[in-house]
Amino acid sequence: MSSKLLSNVGEALYGPRWQTELSRRISVSDRTVRRWASGADDVPSGVYYELLGALTERAVELDDVIAEVSAMLKLPAGGEQARSIPVPQIEMRPRRDKESGK
């Protein structure tokens, strides 16, 4: 597995600080994951299966949440329909610090 693919999987599962969380998931040290991510060491082939399992579990979780949100919005069931619905753009304003007033 290339270090880029490992990084993509890690970030998809755990966000930008993925290495420690991924190391816990697959029961290796975070130092080992960092060596794999840097390309210093090759990722053992068995890790592919563990990563696929983690990705599959996350996909199922996301599908369940998509179904719940779709039901709340009274949309047809199924992720494809929900993904094709345009999402309105909402302007987010930064929060003011209560103490400084900024």
C-alpha positions as CSV (number, residue, x, y, z in Angstrom):
1,M,0.0,0.0,0.0
2,S,1.4,3.4,-0.9
3,S,1.8,5.9,1.9
4,K,-0.6,8.2,0.0
5,L,-3.3,5.5,0.1
6,L,-2.7,4.9,3.8
7,S,-3.0,8.6,4.4
8,N,-6.2,8.8,2.4
9,V,-7.8,6.0,4.3
10,G,-6.6,7.4,7.7
11,E,-8.0,10.8,6.9
12,A,-11.3,9.5,5.6
13,L,-11.8,7.5,8.8
14,Y,-10.4,9.8,11.4
15,G,-9.7,13.3,10.0
16,P,-6.4,15.2,9.8
17,R,-5.0,13.7,13.1
18,W,-5.6,10.2,12.0
19,Q,-2.4,8.3,12.8
20,T,-3.0,7.7,16.5
21,E,-6.6,6.7,16.0
22,L,-5.7,4.3,13.2
23,S,-2.9,2.8,15.2
24,R,-5.4,2.0,18.0
25,R,-7.8,0.5,15.5
26,I,-5.3,-1.9,14.1
27,S,-3.4,-2.5,17.4
28,V,0.0,-1.2,16.4
29,S,2.0,1.7,17.8
30,D,1.5,5.2,16.3
31,R,5.2,5.2,15.6
32,T,4.7,2.2,13.3
33,V,1.8,4.0,11.5
34,R,4.0,7.1,11.1
35,R,6.8,5.0,9.5
36,W,4.2,3.5,7.1
37,A,2.8,6.9,6.3
38,S,6.3,8.3,5.6
39,G,7.1,5.4,3.3
40,A,10.0,4.4,5.6
41,D,8.5,0.9,6.0
42,D,6.0,-1.1,3.9
43,V,2.5,-1.7,5.2
44,P,2.0,-5.4,5.8
45,S,-0.5,-7.0,3.5
46,G,-2.8,-8.1,6.4
47,V,-3.3,-4.4,7.3
48,Y,-5.3,-4.1,4.0
49,Y,-8.0,-6.3,5.4
50,E,-8.2,-4.4,8.7
51,L,-8.4,-1.1,6.8
52,L,-11.1,-2.4,4.5
53,G,-13.1,-3.6,7.5
54,A,-12.8,-0.2,9.2
55,L,-13.9,1.6,6.0
56,T,-16.8,-0.8,5.5
57,E,-18.0,-0.2,9.1
58,R,-17.8,3.5,8.6
59,A,-19.7,3.3,5.4
60,V,-22.5,1.3,7.1
61,E,-22.6,3.9,9.9
62,L,-22.9,6.7,7.4
63,D,-25.6,5.0,5.4
64,D,-27.6,4.6,8.5
65,V,-27.3,8.3,9.4
66,I,-28.1,9.3,5.8
67,A,-31.3,7.2,6.0
68,E,-32.2,8.9,9.3
69,V,-31.7,12.4,7.9
70,S,-33.5,11.5,4.7
71,A,-36.4,10.2,6.7
72,M,-36.6,13.3,8.8
73,L,-36.6,15.4,5.6
74,K,-39.2,13.0,4.1
75,L,-36.9,12.2,1.2
76,P,-36.8,8.9,-0.7
77,A,-34.7,6.2,1.1
78,G,-31.3,5.5,-0.3
79,G,-28.0,7.4,-0.3
80,E,-27.9,8.2,-4.0
81,Q,-31.1,10.3,-3.9
82,A,-29.8,12.1,-0.8
83,R,-26.4,12.8,-2.3
84,S,-28.0,14.4,-5.4
85,I,-30.2,16.9,-3.5
86,P,-28.7,20.4,-3.6
87,V,-27.7,21.7,-0.1
88,P,-28.5,25.3,0.6
89,Q,-25.5,27.5,1.3
90,I,-25.7,29.0,4.8
91,E,-23.5,31.9,5.8
92,M,-21.7,31.1,9.0
93,R,-20.7,34.0,11.2
94,P,-17.8,33.6,13.7
95,R,-18.8,33.5,17.3
96,R,-18.1,36.5,19.4
97,D,-15.9,36.1,22.5
98,K,-18.2,37.1,25.4
99,E,-15.3,38.5,27.4
100,S,-13.6,40.6,24.7
101,G,-16.7,41.4,22.7
102,K,-14.9,40.3,19.5
